[in-house]
Structure formats: structure tokens, C-alpha cells
Amino acid sequence: MVRSFIEKPNCIILAISPANQDLATSDAIKISREVDPKGERTFGVLTKIDLMDRGTDAVDILEGKSYKLQFPWFGVVNRSQADINKSVDMIAARRKEREYFANSPEYKHMAHRMGSEHLGKMLSKHLESVIKSRIPGLQSLINKSVIELESELSRLGKPIAADAGGKLYMIVEICRTFDQIYKEHLDGVRPGGDKIYNVFDNQLPAALTRLQFDKQLAMENVRKLITEADGYQPHLIAPEQGYRRLIESSLISIRGPAEAAVEAVHSLLKDLIHKAISETLELRQYPTLRVEVGNAALDSLDRMREESKKATLKLVDMECSYLTVDFFRKLPQDVEKGGNPTHSIFDRYNDSYLRRIGTTVLSYVNMVCASLRNSIPKSIVYCQVREAKRTLLDHFLTELGKMEPKQLASLLNEDPAVMERRTALSKRLELYKAAQNEIDAVAWSK
């Protein structure tokens, strides 16, 4: 049992041995040597000096000659059984002890460092020295514990407010935190937003290239649309209706890539919602609120997608509904160069003229396509990305203000075990900080 205490590195060992017995057989010295081989925390105390046989003394031991320790030996004379029976108090016993060492010829030269009083003073001084030497380690340990507790408390989140106003404020603050993290993803502070640019810079141009307008404007297709556009009565000057049909049939196919770009950006914005939710620590604390915020954000993105789709497809439809006038003004220069009015309506144009029409239409379609390549991203950013940054949770926050206290409380439902854990950690943190202040005060007083 004694060993379990003195094995601790912070324990000061008093190896007490009676002077009237052989020191070599002392159990106290033996055990202290085993647990403290360097003697850094062992003090030798010799008792019953007054009971030694006549003609013998303990001077060699007390002077460290026969058995040397790192610290000086201390000799003490305690109350005898007779003194205890006579109820001799400790003050009288200490006075008697001082007189013994002062009047003994063998010990009077060392009387100033003998006795229980001197032992107590030296132990107090040594204990103070040990404590001060341990202060940096204690400070480090406590500081580490404080940091760990604060980190865990931060992970567990703030305690839930008791009143409805406090709950509403907490929810709004959590929503703002989530919204800020989401914006950081879009603005490049956090990763993910760069993928939207990839849609505009790579996916959309690649999709437009795959439309292969040159194949749509192959000579046979040009011949078919030009002749069908005139109906039963051939055109008189230029095949205007044929041109319109060729252009519209080509431009209408741009709706597909435009709509695909809207969907691609929508998918990326949804992915960023999930990322922002997982990175909002406060939402981990409240599962119900996490689900509600996620659903509200996704609903907002769905509405923005529909608005973006309408606006973006309108850009394509506008190009289809009104062609650039300057393009048509150039057409009369090429009219009838290859035509022969005496031929059938289905063969009145030779291949050269039809190819010229196809080339002209392709040039116009490419011009419009280049314009839409720039305007489609602007429409998507304006209707989806910009709105996601500005109004992602506006509808949810509006509905939040209409909720009853019970509804607010249901959004902040927390595991009771987590609440108990937070309370326990908070109390421990207070104790550690109090200890931190006390130790700092001792450290500064050195």
C-alpha cells in the first residue's frame, strides 16, 4: 500500500528509521531506494536517537558518512510513551527536543538542523521548490485541458436558449452561418464554385459544337427547306421564307445545350448546399433544423432553376423570332444567280447556289451561336448563382418568423445526452480556468 503512494513522481518520501536499529535492514531505506534510486525526493529521518545504547551515537549517519543521501539527514526526538500518558503537549515536546540536541555533546554542533521543527521547515521549503518547478508543466497540462474542453464544447455547440426569442435568434444565426459558408464556396474562398465556370468555359461550348450546323445545312436539307417554304407559289426575288426556316431550324437546336447548362449549374449549386450543410458545425447539433434548412435551400434552387430556364430559353427564342436585318439586306445581291424560272420548283437551283445559301445561313447561325455562348452564362449567373447568394433562405426565414414557440423548439431538438455532456464539460472548464488563474498568480509571484 505504501509503495502505491511513494511510486508517484510527485510524492516526497520520508524514509524514517529508528536510530537504535541497524540502518542496513531498514525497510524504509530499501523501498525508497527502489522507487527513487537517484534520491531526488527522499529525505532520511532518524528517530529514537535518545534511546540509543550508551556509548553509541548517530553522528556518522546524520552527517551522511555511513549512509549518504542527496538531502541531509534529519534527527528527531519524539514524545515517549510516558510523555503521551502524561499528556505532554506538542509545544513542550518540541522544546524538550531542542534542549536535547542543544545539550548533547555529540549533536550540539548540528543542533540547528535537527528536530521536528527544522524538518517541517525544510520540507515546506522543498515542497515549495518542487511546486514551482512543476508550475510550467502544470500550466501546460491545464492549458492543454482547457483547449481540449473548449474544442469539444465548440463541437457540441452552444446551449439552447430558454425563451422563444432566444431560440429564434439562434436559428437565424445558424442560417446566417450556413449562408456565409455557401457564399464562400461560390466566391472561391472554399472549393467548388470553380466548377460552375467549367460549365460555361467547356461544357456549353462543347455542347454547341456537337450540334454540327454544317450537317444540318447540307445541300439536300437546304434544297428541301427552300423549296418547301415557297409552297405552291415560287418566290419572286429571294427565298426569304426558306432562309427563315433554315435559320430557325438551326437556332432552335441551341435550346438543348442552353437547358443543359441550366441543369448543370443547378446540380453544382445543389452539391454546394450539401457541402455547406456538412461544414456548418451548428447544423450537426440539430438534425431537424439541418433537414429543414437543406430542404428550404433546395426548394429555392428549384425555383431559381425554373426562372433561369425561362430566361435562358427566351434568349434563344428571341434570336429565332427576329433575325438581324443587315443579314437580309445582303441577300438580293445573290438572287437568281443560279436559278432558271423555266425549271420545276424542285430543281430550279443548281448545287452551287444551294451551297451558297447553306454557307450564308451557317455564317449567320455561327454569329448568333457565338453571341449566345456569351449571353447564356450571363442569364444563368443572374438567375441562379446571383440569386442563390442573395436570397437562398429568404423564404425560410420569412416562414420562421411566423412559427410558434413549440415549432421553434422542435427545430432545436437536441439529444439529452449531448446536453448533459455540455453541462459537465462547462463545469470542468470553469474549474480548470480557476486553477489556471491560481497557478498563474503563483508563477508571477516567484
C-alpha positions in Angstrom: 0.0 0.0 0.0 2.8 2.4 0.9 4.6 1.6 -2.4 1.5 2.6 -4.4 1.8 6.2 -2.9 5.5 6.7 -3.0 5.9 5.4 -6.6 4.2 8.6 -7.8 6.8 11.0 -9.1 5.3 14.0 -7.2 5.5 12.3 -3.8 8.1 13.4 -1.3 9.4 10.3 0.6 10.3 10.4 4.3 12.4 7.4 4.9 12.0 7.1 8.7 14.3 4.7 10.5 14.9 4.2 14.3 18.4 5.0 15.4 18.6 2.1 17.8 18.3 -0.4 14.9 20.7 -1.4 12.1 20.2 1.0 9.1 21.1 -1.7 6.7 18.0 -3.6 7.5 15.7 -0.5 7.3 12.6 -1.3 5.1 12.0 2.4 4.6 15.5 2.9 3.1 15.2 -0.2 1.0 11.8 0.7 -0.5 12.8 4.3 -1.1 15.9 3.2 -3.0 13.7 1.0 -5.2 11.2 3.7 -6.2 13.7 6.7 -6.1 17.1 5.3 -7.0 18.6 8.8 -7.5 17.3 10.1 -4.2 15.8 13.2 -5.8 12.7 13.1 -3.5 13.9 11.1 -0.5 14.5 12.6 3.0 16.1 10.4 5.6 14.7 10.8 9.1 16.3 9.2 12.2 14.1 8.7 15.2 14.7 7.4 18.8 18.1 9.0 18.9 17.6 9.4 22.7 17.1 5.6 23.1 20.4 4.5 21.6 22.7 2.4 23.7 25.2 4.2 26.0 28.4 4.9 24.2 26.9 4.9 20.7 25.6 7.8 18.6 24.2 8.6 15.2 26.6 11.3 14.2 28.0 9.4 11.2 24.5 8.8 9.9 23.3 12.3 10.4 26.4 13.7 8.7 25.9 11.4 5.8 29.1 9.4 6.3 27.7 5.9 6.8 24.7 6.3 4.5 24.7 9.2 2.1 21.5 10.7 0.7 21.1 13.6 -1.7 19.5 15.6 1.1 20.8 15.9 4.7 19.6 13.5 7.3 17.2 14.8 10.0 17.3 13.6 13.6 14.1 13.9 15.7 13.2 13.0 19.3 9.5 12.4 19.7 7.4 12.0 22.8 7.9 8.9 24.7 5.0 6.7 25.8 5.4 8.1 29.3 5.1 11.7 27.9 1.9 10.6 26.0 0.5 9.1 29.1 1.2 12.3 31.0 -0.5 14.3 28.1 2.6 16.3 27.4 1.6 18.7 24.6 3.5 19.2 21.3 4.8 22.6 22.3 6.5 21.2 25.4 7.7 18.1 23.4 9.3 20.4 20.8 11.0 22.4 23.5 12.3 19.3 25.1 13.6 18.1 21.7 15.5 21.3 21.1 17.1 21.1 24.6 18.2 17.5 23.9 20.1 18.4 20.7 21.5 21.6 22.2 22.8 19.9 25.3 24.0 16.7 23.8 27.8 16.9 23.3 27.5 14.6 20.2 24.8 16.6 18.5 25.1 20.2 19.7 27.3 21.2 16.7 24.4 20.2 14.4 21.5 21.1 16.7 20.5 24.0 14.3 19.4 21.5 11.7 18.0 18.8 13.9 14.5 18.4 15.3 10.9 18.2 14.0 10.6 22.0 13.6 13.6 22.2 11.3 12.3 19.1 9.4 9.0 20.8 8.9 10.6 24.0 7.6 12.9 22.1 5.2 10.0 20.0 3.9 7.9 23.1 3.4 10.8 24.9 1.6 11.4 21.8 -0.6 7.7 21.4 -1.3 7.5 25.0 -2.4 10.5 24.4 -4.7 9.0 21.3 -6.2 5.7 23.0 -6.8 7.4 26.0 -8.5 9.4 23.6 -10.6 6.2 21.8 -11.6 4.4 25.0 -12.5 5.4 25.1 -16.2 4.3 21.5 -16.6 1.1 22.1 -14.7 0.4 25.3 -16.8 1.0 23.3 -20.0 -1.3 20.5 -18.8 -4.1 22.8 -17.7 -3.8 24.9 -20.9 -4.0 21.8 -23.0 -7.0 20.6 -21.0 -8.7 24.0 -21.4 -8.1 24.0 -25.1 -9.5 20.4 -25.4 -12.6 21.3 -23.4 -13.2 24.4 -25.3 -12.8 22.5 -28.6 -15.2 19.8 -27.5 -17.7 22.4 -26.3 -17.4 24.2 -29.6 -18.1 20.9 -31.4 -21.1 20.3 -29.2 -22.4 23.8 -29.9 -23.9 26.5 -27.8 -26.7 25.6 -25.2 -30.2 26.1 -26.4 -31.8 29.4 -25.3 -34.8 29.1 -22.9 -37.1 31.7 -24.4 -38.7 31.8 -27.9 -36.9 35.0 -28.9 -33.6 33.4 -28.0 -34.4 30.3 -30.0 -35.4 32.4 -33.0 -32.1 34.3 -32.7 -30.1 31.1 -32.5 -31.8 29.6 -35.6 -31.3 32.9 -37.6 -27.6 33.0 -36.6 -27.1 29.3 -37.7 -28.8 30.1 -41.0 -26.5 33.1 -41.5 -23.5 30.9 -40.8 -24.7 28.4 -43.3 -25.4 31.1 -45.9 -22.0 32.6 -45.4 -20.3 29.3 -45.9 -22.3 28.7 -49.1 -21.3 32.1 -50.4 -17.7 31.4 -49.7 -18.0 28.3 -51.9 -19.4 30.3 -54.7 -16.8 33.1 -54.3 -13.8 30.8 -54.3 -12.9 31.2 -50.6 -13.8 27.5 -50.3 -13.6 25.0 -53.2 -16.5 24.1 -55.5 -17.5 27.3 -57.2 -14.9 27.0 -59.9 -16.9 24.1 -61.4 -19.6 26.5 -62.5 -17.1 28.3 -64.6 -16.2 25.0 -66.2 -19.8 24.6 -67.4 -19.5 27.9 -69.2 -16.0 27.6 -70.5 -16.0 23.9 -71.5 -19.4 22.1 -71.3 -21.5 24.7 -73.0 -19.1 25.4 -75.9 -18.6 21.6 -76.4 -22.4 21.1 -76.5 -22.8 23.9 -79.1 -20.0 22.3 -81.2 -21.8 19.0 -81.1 -24.8 20.5 -82.8 -22.9 20.3 -86.1 -24.8 23.1 -88.0 -22.8 22.3 -91.2 -24.5 18.9 -91.4 -27.9 20.4 -90.7 -27.2 22.8 -93.6 -26.2 20.1 -96.0 -27.2 20.8 -99.6 -30.1 18.3 -99.7 -31.6 19.7 -96.5 -31.2 23.2 -97.8 -32.9 22.2 -101.1 -35.8 20.6 -99.2 -36.4 23.5 -96.9 -36.0 26.2 -99.5 -38.5 24.6 -101.9 -41.0 23.6 -99.3 -41.0 27.1 -97.8 -42.4 28.5 -101.1 -45.4 26.3 -101.1 -47.4 26.3 -104.3 -46.1 29.7 -105.4 -42.4 30.2 -106.0 -40.7 33.2 -104.5 -40.1 36.1 -106.8 -36.7 37.5 -105.7 -35.0 35.8 -102.8 -36.3 32.7 -100.9 -36.9 34.6 -97.7 -39.2 32.1 -96.1 -36.6 29.4 -96.9 -33.9 31.4 -95.3 -36.0 31.8 -92.2 -36.8 28.2 -91.9 -33.2 27.2 -92.3 -32.1 29.7 -89.7 -34.9 28.9 -87.2 -34.4 25.1 -87.6 -30.7 25.6 -86.7 -31.1 28.1 -83.9 -33.9 26.1 -82.2 -31.5 23.3 -81.6 -29.5 25.6 -79.3 -32.3 25.3 -76.7 -30.9 21.8 -75.8 -27.4 23.0 -74.8 -28.8 26.1 -73.1 -31.2 24.0 -71.0 -28.4 21.5 -70.2 -26.2 24.4 -69.0 -29.0 25.5 -66.6 -29.3 21.9 -65.3 -25.6 21.5 -64.9 -25.3 24.7 -62.8 -28.3 23.7 -60.8 -26.7 20.3 -60.0 -23.5 22.1 -58.9 -25.4 24.5 -56.7 -27.2 21.6 -55.1 -23.8 19.9 -54.4 -22.6 23.1 -52.7 -25.7 23.0 -50.5 -24.7 19.6 -49.2 -21.1 20.7 -48.7 -22.1 23.9 -46.8 -24.5 21.9 -44.6 -21.8 19.4 -43.6 -19.4 22.3 -42.9 -21.8 24.2 -40.7 -21.0 22.7 -37.3 -24.1 24.2 -35.7 -26.4 22.2 -38.0 -24.8 19.0 -36.9 -26.1 19.8 -33.4 -29.7 20.0 -34.5 -30.8 17.3 -37.0 -34.3 18.6 -37.6 -33.0 22.1 -38.4 -30.4 20.6 -40.7 -33.1 18.9 -42.7 -35.3 21.9 -42.8 -32.5 24.3 -43.9 -31.4 21.8 -46.6 -34.9 21.4 -47.9 -35.6 25.1 -47.9 -32.3 25.8 -49.8 -33.1 23.1 -52.4 -36.6 24.4 -52.9 -35.1 27.9 -53.5 -32.7 26.5 -56.1 -35.5 24.7 -57.8 -37.4 28.0 -58.2 -34.3 29.7 -59.4 -33.7 27.0 -61.9 -37.2 27.4 -63.4 -36.7 31.2 -63.7 -33.3 30.7 -65.2 -34.6 28.2 -67.7 -37.3 30.6 -68.8 -34.9 33.5 -69.2 -32.2 31.5 -70.9 -34.5 29.8 -73.4 -36.1 33.2 -74.1 -32.7 34.3 -75.3 -32.7 31.5 -77.9 -36.3 32.2 -78.8 -35.6 35.9 -79.3 -32.9 35.0 -81.8 -35.3 32.7 -83.6 -38.1 35.2 -83.7 -36.3 38.2 -85.1 -33.4 37.9 -87.5 -30.7 40.6 -87.9 -31.9 42.9 -90.7 -28.4 43.5 -92.1 -28.1 39.9 -92.9 -31.2 40.0 -95.2 -30.1 43.2 -96.9 -27.2 41.3 -98.4 -29.4 38.6 -99.9 -30.6 40.4 -103.1 -27.1 40.5 -104.4 -27.1 36.8 -104.8 -30.7 36.3 -106.1 -31.3 34.2 -109.1 -27.6 33.7 -109.9 -28.2 30.1 -110.4 -31.9 29.9 -111.0 -33.9 29.1 -114.0 -37.6 30.1 -113.9 -38.5 27.6 -116.6 -37.4 24.7 -114.4 -39.5 22.9 -111.9 -39.7 24.4 -108.4 -37.8 21.3 -107.1 -34.8 21.7 -109.4 -34.6 25.4 -110.2 -31.5 25.9 -108.1 -28.2 24.3 -109.0 -25.9 22.9 -106.4 -23.6 26.0 -106.4 -26.4 28.3 -105.5 -27.8 25.9 -102.8 -24.3 25.7 -101.3 -24.1 29.5 -101.2 -27.3 29.6 -99.3 -26.1 27.0 -96.8 -22.8 28.8 -96.3 -24.6 32.2 -95.8 -27.1 30.6 -93.3 -24.2 28.8 -91.5 -22.3 32.1 -91.1 -25.4 33.8 -89.6 -26.0 30.8 -87.2 -22.4 30.8 -86.1 -22.6 34.5 -85.4 -25.8 34.0 -83.3 -24.2 31.0 -81.6 -21.2 33.0 -80.6 -23.4 35.7 -79.1 -25.5 33.1 -77.2 -22.3 31.5 -75.9 -21.7 34.8 -74.0 -25.2 35.7 -73.1 -26.4 32.2 -71.8 -23.8 32.2 -68.9 -24.9 35.8 -68.0 -28.5 34.7 -67.8 -27.7 31.6 -65.7 -25.5 33.6 -63.3 -28.0 36.3 -62.9 -31.0 34.0 -62.3 -29.3 31.2 -60.4 -25.9 32.0 -58.9 -26.6 35.6 -58.1 -30.0 34.8 -56.6 -28.5 31.9 -54.6 -26.1 34.3 -53.0 -28.8 36.9 -52.3 -32.0 35.1 -51.4 -31.3 31.4 -50.8 -33.0 31.2 -47.4 -35.2 34.3 -47.6 -38.4 32.3 -47.9 -37.4 30.0 -45.0 -36.6 33.0 -42.7 -39.9 34.6 -43.5 -41.7 31.4 -42.5 -39.5 31.1 -39.5 -40.8 34.4 -38.1 -44.4 33.1 -38.2 -43.6 29.9 -36.2 -45.0 29.3 -32.7 -42.6 28.7 -29.8 -43.2 24.9 -29.9 -42.3 24.8 -33.6 -39.1 26.7 -32.9 -38.3 24.3 -30.1 -38.9 21.3 -32.4 -36.2 22.7 -34.8 -33.7 22.8 -32.0 -34.4 19.3 -30.6 -31.1 18.1 -29.2 -30.0 14.7 -27.7 -30.4 14.9 -23.9 -27.0 13.1 -23.6 -25.4 15.9 -25.5 -26.9 18.5 -23.2 -25.7 16.6 -20.1 -22.2 16.3 -21.6 -22.1 20.0 -22.4 -23.1 20.9 -18.8 -20.4 18.6 -17.4 -17.8 20.0 -19.7 -18.7 23.6 -18.8 -18.3 22.9 -15.1 -14.9 21.2 -15.7 -13.8 24.1 -17.8 -14.7 26.6 -15.0 -12.6 24.5 -12.5 -9.6 24.4 -14.9 -9.8 28.1 -15.6 -9.9 28.8 -11.8 -6.9 26.6 -11.3 -5.2 28.3 -14.3 -5.7 31.7 -12.6 -4.4 30.4 -9.3 -1.3 28.9 -10.8 -0.6 32.0 -12.9 -0.7 34.1 -9.7 1.8 31.8 -8.0 4.0 31.8 -11.1 4.1 35.6 -11.2 4.9 35.8 -7.6 8.2 33.9 -7.9 
